[in-house]
């Protein structure tokens, strides 16, 4: 199946790993061999049958605006250099046709996804130039609000977006850059879906009904997504996937807050929490729970609106889906649940290719 269908993953943080561990110096690393303490290298991409990967060029929200912009450009440069360094295995992809062609040629189509609207430093000119450098989606926020859009994990300021946020979405639609609604607040999701001309993506999210994490997508938004034509690419991040883990982490946070309000010092809190952790071992998320998210999104939005977005090397990975070599295990699970091969092919990549193609068509019409 994966020889015929380009398995397209929405989110992998290898570029930041290469920056933080190797100072972005590709002469210090050989990705054709197994890369220790990572979830991604070329042999495992091959084993997993990966056809296309959105490489995340995430930068921290703590960076001041102009530094965020510069660092994003440096991360984009790193993806370009990766493609140049491994020409037999990776090729930069800028269009839906590129994904299909590069996959057919036996290489991994390499797309660039910007994670966080802070990367454009409040500049539509920067957004346009980042598109020209190859960025094909932008997540409107990361974990903090931008000046123009609310994040799921910050205090709401705008209850969606302001006028500049609307301009950003319109400009992205005009360019053919996918609007990514992972990380944004539910009100920002609804706001974008009211005004978007092109299908949106969630590059790495789950269903809120399956796991009540604010980063996940509520059912009313899944219904709106059906009309929009977009796709939720299901994440493998344990605390977004498993309600058991999410509950455990909330319990743990409550305990830390209790110790802090009791006036304990950081070392005391550390010691108490070590004991707490051994009394309360963390549950482990599993591949089957990922499939539960896919089931639910299919049931509410439809089979045309589900994909995969692992977040490998950014916190993703769980029992049965430990690294990029393991995608075939998810295919087996979906077939076992009665999905047709045609439906599995949609989830693995055809839905995302369709969404990108639609966004390109709408941009061409706008021009
Ligand atoms: Zn993320």
Boltz pocket constraint, residues with backbone or C-beta under 6 A from the ligand:
constraints:
  - pocket:
      binder: B
      contacts: [[A, 115], [A, 183], [A, 204]]
      max_distance: 6.0
